[in-house]
């Protein structure tokens, strides 16, 4: 009886404290909420059960703040403890927090495994209770949408984001409503359906959950820049600046810097473009910046140099682009990005054409195709095959440009380089936010294929020079050049060697013979 009397006030106090914290979260006062939770953790007045609920709330706040590693650390072991307590709802909640945080850290497989557990648990909860589970189902759908976008499936992401929004649009949960609206706008932005994107992003602004407003504001700025409406972009940028001053956190600061640089880059004045370059460099080489931010900055640096190359016709600029491309590849390979890696090799192929290096261009296209096949990216494989066919058809045109000493502007136009930069820039937004040290460490220990950059498993070809080729790439090269890309020794000594230069010469001879026959 005495125990029951002691539990009653404790239950009342914990409910009051948790409600106070949740209200602060709903008002966007996340740091204030975190301070109170941290103080409650130190309190000895609460039972073990109450302490678990406090940790659950703390993990949720860390996740909302973008502190994903801290959220995972805080959530560690909570699922098993809630399971012992037979608290299915809290068990489900902690699984979603962990799954969401893991997804944002790029740990897609681990996130998907927790999602499966959560779905099984959700089915059981629906059978055992009559609670309104729409908000929890919405969060689950939104995590699935993120996983789809990180795997390059924008349409799949759109489907789940629509479901997430439909589940919460009639509730009072402005956090979930705001996030769902922003994500829908982002999906339409990725699909270049700008009018739909603007509609949902403006609706997210109207809902007005301030900790998330940086994202719809940023997307609106970029859309209006792409539409050439710099005046409208500037209005939203000023709104972003006001929120940056208010919150002064890493996410707001990075987003503000990136869009400031984009607006400066769009200016015709050289001084402003130099200022934008300085900002992009700072973000690109900041190890603590988000993965997407660093990728975006590197792409913009490449674009700035190509614009300069177009204007000045100075071939030395090509040497300045290479370090940025290598950094792009380094980041993308550490993240094992199925979307970015082949796009960067495709960019390399087009840049090689500017110096009429047909061999390099074809090898980079081969690499891009093999990598896309390794990741099962069928759409990318088809695009690269079209590029290979186009290059073959335009071989004589490239030869004419070489003979006439064509300007860099003409070469850039024929290579469609600005289109490739745009494609790469659009793909950079469908990526997990952070590079993990775990992935970097593992990657360095693998035996990597020279061509597809994947792990060489089972059957491999190792050249005398030490170059490693997976079985698939060794077979592909045997049917093409039949030489090692490092030392140019034959791969299969029973077959002839045919360099890409030889193929190029064959095309010229055939064209010459055809002309003489006329």
NORVEN-V919081 format. One record per pair of residues at least 6 apart in sequence whose ideal C-beta (glycine too) atoms are under 8 Angstrom apart, sorted by the first residue. I is the first residue (numbers start at 1). J is the second residue. Records with the same first field share a line. If there is no record, write none. Layout:
I=J + J
This chain:
7=47
10=45 + 46 + 47 + 50
13=45 + 46
14=46 + 50 + 53 + 54
17=36 + 40
18=53 + 54 + 57
20=36
21=33 + 36 + 37 + 57 + 61
22=33 + 57
24=30 + 32 + 33 + 36
25=33 + 60 + 61 + 64 + 175
26=173 + 174 + 175
28=209 + 210 + 211
30=61 + 64 + 65 + 211
31=65
33=61
34=58 + 61 + 62 + 65
37=54 + 57 + 58 + 61
38=58
40=46 + 54
41=51 + 54 + 55 + 58
46=54
49=85
52=78 + 81 + 82 + 85 + 90
53=90
55=74 + 75 + 78
56=75 + 78 + 82 + 90 + 93 + 94 + 97
58=74
59=71 + 72 + 74 + 75 + 78 + 94 + 97 + 98
60=71 + 93 + 97
62=68 + 70 + 71 + 74 + 101
63=71 + 97 + 100 + 101
64=175 + 211
65=211 + 249
66=104 + 249 + 250 + 251 + 433
68=101 + 102 + 104 + 105 + 433 + 434
69=101 + 105
71=97 + 98 + 101
72=98 + 101 + 102 + 105
75=94 + 97 + 98 + 101
78=90 + 94
79=91 + 94 + 95 + 98
82=90 + 91 + 94
83=91
88=121 + 124 + 125 + 128 + 129
89=125 + 129 + 131 + 136
91=121
92=118 + 121 + 122 + 125 + 136
93=136
95=114 + 117 + 118 + 121
96=114 + 118 + 136 + 139 + 140 + 143
98=114
99=111 + 114 + 115 + 118 + 143
100=111 + 139 + 142 + 143 + 146
102=108 + 110 + 111 + 114
103=111 + 143 + 146 + 147 + 150 + 432
104=146 + 432 + 433 + 434
105=432 + 433 + 434 + 436
106=150 + 291 + 335 + 431 + 432 + 433 + 434 + 435 + 436 + 439
107=436
108=147 + 150 + 151 + 432
111=143 + 147
112=147
115=140 + 143 + 144 + 147
118=140
119=140
122=133 + 136 + 137 + 140
125=131 + 133
126=133
134=167 + 168 + 171
135=167 + 168 + 171 + 173 + 176
137=167
138=163 + 164 + 165 + 167 + 168 + 173 + 176 + 180
139=164 + 176
141=160 + 161 + 163 + 164 + 167
142=160 + 161 + 164 + 176 + 179 + 180 + 183
144=160
145=156 + 157 + 158 + 159 + 160 + 161 + 164 + 183 + 187
146=157 + 183
148=154 + 156 + 157 + 159 + 160
149=157 + 187 + 190 + 430
150=430 + 431 + 432
151=338
152=338 + 339 + 377 + 427 + 430
154=187 + 190 + 191 + 430
155=191
157=183 + 187
158=184 + 187 + 188 + 191
161=180 + 183 + 184 + 187
162=184
164=176 + 179 + 180 + 183
165=177 + 180 + 181 + 184
168=176 + 177 + 180
169=177 + 180
171=177
174=207 + 208 + 209
175=209 + 212
177=207 + 209
178=204 + 207 + 208 + 209 + 212 + 213
179=209 + 212
181=200 + 201 + 203 + 204 + 207 + 216
182=200 + 201 + 204 + 212 + 215 + 216 + 219
184=200
185=196 + 197 + 198 + 199 + 200 + 201 + 203 + 204 + 216 + 219
186=197 + 201 + 215 + 219 + 429
187=197
188=194 + 196 + 197 + 200
189=197 + 201 + 219 + 222 + 223 + 429
190=426 + 429 + 430
192=426
194=223 + 226 + 227
197=219 + 223
198=220 + 223
201=216 + 219 + 220 + 223
202=216 + 220
204=212 + 213 + 215 + 216
205=213 + 216 + 217 + 220
210=243 + 246 + 247
211=247
213=239 + 243
214=240 + 243 + 244 + 251 + 252 + 255 + 256
215=255
217=236 + 237 + 239 + 240 + 243 + 255
218=240 + 255 + 258 + 259
220=233 + 236
221=233 + 236 + 237 + 240 + 259 + 262 + 263
222=233 + 259 + 262
224=230 + 232 + 233 + 236
225=233 + 262 + 263 + 266
230=263 + 266
233=263
234=263
237=259 + 260 + 263
240=252 + 255 + 256 + 259
241=256
243=252
244=252 + 253 + 255 + 256
250=288
251=290
254=283 + 289 + 290 + 293
255=293
257=279 + 282 + 283
258=279 + 283 + 293 + 296 + 297
260=276 + 279
261=275 + 276 + 279 + 280 + 283 + 297 + 300
262=276 + 300
263=276
264=272 + 273 + 275 + 276 + 279
265=272 + 273 + 276 + 300 + 303 + 304
267=273
273=304 + 307
276=300 + 304
277=301 + 304
279=297
280=297 + 298 + 300 + 301 + 304
281=297 + 301
283=289 + 293 + 294 + 296 + 297
284=294 + 297 + 298 + 301 + 324 + 327
285=294 + 327
286=294
289=297
290=433 + 434
291=331 + 335 + 431 + 432 + 433 + 434 + 435
292=428 + 429 + 431 + 433
294=331
295=328 + 331 + 332 + 340 + 428 + 431
296=425 + 428 + 429
298=324 + 327 + 328 + 331
299=328 + 421 + 424 + 425 + 428
300=425
301=324
302=321 + 324 + 325 + 328 + 347 + 421
303=418 + 421 + 425
305=317 + 320 + 321 + 324
306=321 + 412 + 417 + 418 + 421
308=314 + 317
309=315 + 317 + 318 + 354 + 408 + 412
310=408 + 409 + 412
313=407 + 408 + 409
314=408
315=354 + 355 + 408
318=351 + 354 + 355
321=351
325=344 + 347 + 348 + 351
328=340 + 344
329=341 + 344 + 345
331=435
332=340 + 341 + 344
333=341 + 443 + 453
334=435 + 439 + 440 + 443
335=431 + 432 + 435 + 439
336=439 + 443
337=431
338=372 + 375 + 376 + 377
339=377 + 427 + 430 + 431
340=424 + 427 + 428 + 431
341=371 + 375 + 453
342=368 + 369 + 371 + 372 + 375 + 377 + 380 + 384
343=368 + 380 + 420 + 423 + 424 + 427
344=424
345=364 + 365 + 367 + 368 + 371
346=364 + 365 + 368 + 383 + 384 + 387 + 420
347=417 + 420 + 421 + 424
348=360 + 364
349=360 + 361 + 362 + 364 + 365 + 368 + 387
350=361 + 415 + 416 + 417 + 420
351=415 + 417
352=358 + 360 + 361 + 364
353=361 + 391 + 398 + 411 + 414 + 415
354=408 + 411 + 412 + 415 + 417
356=398 + 401 + 402
358=395 + 398 + 500 + 501 + 504
359=499 + 500 + 501
361=391
362=388 + 391 + 500
363=485 + 500
365=384 + 387 + 388 + 391
366=451 + 476 + 477 + 480
367=451 + 452 + 453
368=380 + 384
369=381 + 384 + 385 + 388
370=451 + 452 + 472 + 473 + 476
371=452 + 453 + 454
372=378 + 380 + 381 + 384
373=381 + 452 + 472
374=452 + 454 + 472
392=507
394=414
395=504 + 507 + 508
396=507 + 508 + 511
397=414
398=414
399=504 + 508
401=410 + 411 + 414
412=418
446=455
447=455 + 456 + 460 + 468
448=454 + 455 + 456 + 468
449=455 + 456 + 460 + 468 + 469 + 470 + 473
450=467 + 468 + 469 + 473 + 485 + 486
451=469 + 470 + 473 + 476 + 477 + 485
452=470 + 472 + 473
454=470
455=470
456=468 + 469 + 470
457=470
458=471
459=470 + 471
460=468 + 469 + 470 + 471 + 474
461=468 + 469 + 471 + 474 + 491
462=468 + 469
463=469 + 484 + 486 + 487 + 489 + 491
464=487 + 489
465=484 + 486 + 487 + 489
466=486
467=484 + 485 + 486 + 487
469=477 + 484 + 491
474=491
477=483 + 485 + 491
478=491 + 492 + 495
480=498 + 500
481=497 + 498 + 499 + 500
482=490 + 491 + 492 + 495 + 496 + 497 + 498
483=489 + 490 + 491 + 497 + 499
484=490 + 491
490=497
